[in-house]
Amino acid sequence: MKYVLPFLLLLATFATSVLHAQERSHEFENLFYDTQLPAGSREIRAVWLTTIMGLDWPQRPARTESESAQQRKALTDILDKYVEAGINTVLFQTRVRSTTMFPSDMEPWDGILTGEPGRAPSYDPLQFAIDECHKRGLEIHAWIVAFPICKADVCKKLGSRALPRQRPELCQLCGDKWVMDPGVPETGEYLARFCAEVTRKYDIDGLHFDYIRYPEKSWGFRDDKTYAKYGNGQPKAQWRRDNVTRCVRLIHDTVKAIKPWVRLSCSPVGKYADLPRQSSSGWNARDAVSQDAKLWLREGLMDMVFPMMYFDGRHFYPFVVDWNEESGGRPIVPGLGAYLLSGKERGWSLNVIRRQMNVSRQVGSGGQCMFRSESFTDNTKGLYDFLARQFYRHPALPPAVEGATALPTPPSNCTAQCEKHSLRFHWTAVAPARSAEYARAARYHLYACPSDTFRIAEARRIATNIEGTEFIYAPALPANLHQKFFITTFDAFNNESEAARVEIIY
């Protein structure tokens, strides 16, 4: 009998542990249940397309017209892969390290395009990227690296056009690389002027800011003299945060005055600050690098943020919840470390990213963003296939941005002429309003529906971002010519009109 009681206690303990394990197992399984958004939902599905050092594109310089054509073809191939996978937003690195991917009046060309810093290519890469993205219904946001400047050896090659030569009072040499000093008031003014140049010249959908933060300690950045000159006795940590916020505010006010629909976003460090029950381990946005990104969201200085959440476990899940709980109602788009799937990095399994995507969607995030492009398009561990076939199976438009005063008007006189194996759609353009907020010409979506009544949950989007008033639809299955079709107008803020029915003419 003396052995019976211990045995029963052991059995009870085992049974309890089994039940607990089962509960945890079900919880774990739920994390891998791929959540699906209904058709017609809004979600940002983005990729960072990195141009620095040719990491994603261009991977080799073009010194001849033939090589230039190959360079352009390589970019369109990447964009085609995005479309096939359900991506809707491209973050195109435009300002690299005070060097550019477009002909700037302020800064020189980046050397990756031609193999020579400062040398112009035979085409405008940013304009080409914009045109090709919009053809495919993709948003394109100009990715701006804010404070870092090129390395000292590159500055020497650029000569008088290098930023440290042009504006030495804004710059500091840290080891072998230059960096702008956020504490100098003119730094924010300079960046705002640069962003104004991009915004005026190009039909971009957004501006996305990287490294809009103080350098981490390893850079050896010293701002004692700047603090002594401008600090006014303010605690240095708060003074630094205020400096970065001042830059953000100047950029916001400048850009929105030119084109209020241009979305402003940034990629802060993935953990905002320590949480009550979870430390950030000394690496966070607010305290380590002076990014008060939650303040920027609350005050509307950023339309969305893409926190760089290249972590897992307790360093990911509590922090993604924290971002969403204090988003100010604006989209939080976790940046996910697709590159960490590589065996050369951490060798994560696909399930790590899969679980993060599902949980971020479940807690109300505004989408996901992959870093970086090649780590996504090369289908490491099957990531590309997972998105194309499962997670992004239903297309989605990016969310609308605050600012529009009214919904756009639907198109009128919508008809489609049957031409053997295709339909040629025509409609009357929606006249743009006179106010600046609608200065960009209207664009259109084309839908197919199973019934005479337009229901977004049942609709299948045939084409997006159509410019002009004509579209030819040639489906693979002839039976699809006999569906019901509808056309909507969408404005620069991504607001969509009511649907107009298309009359088919046989």
Protein Blocks (a to p, Z undefined) as FASTA:
>chain_A
ZZmmmmmmmmmmmmmmmmmmmmmmmmmmmmmmccdddehiacdddddddfeholmbccbd
cfbfklmmmmmmmmmmmmmmmmmnopabdcddfblnhpafbdcfkbccdfklnopghiac
fbdfklmmmmmmmmnopacdddddfkbccdfklmmmnmmmpmklmmmmlpccehjaccdd
fklmklmmmmmmmmmmmmmmpccfbdcdehiacddfklopafklmmmmmnnopafklmmm
mmmmmmmmmmmmmmmmmmmmlccdddddfbfbacfklcehhpafklmnopafklmmmnop
agbdcddfdbehjllmmmmmmmmmmnnopacdddddfklmpmklnopafklmmmmmmmmm
mnopabdcdddfklmmnopghlmmmmmmmmmmpgcdddddehiabdcdddehiacddehj
accdddddddddfbfklmpccdddddddfbfbdcfklpccfbghiecjbdcdddfblklm
mcccddddddfkopacddddddddZZ
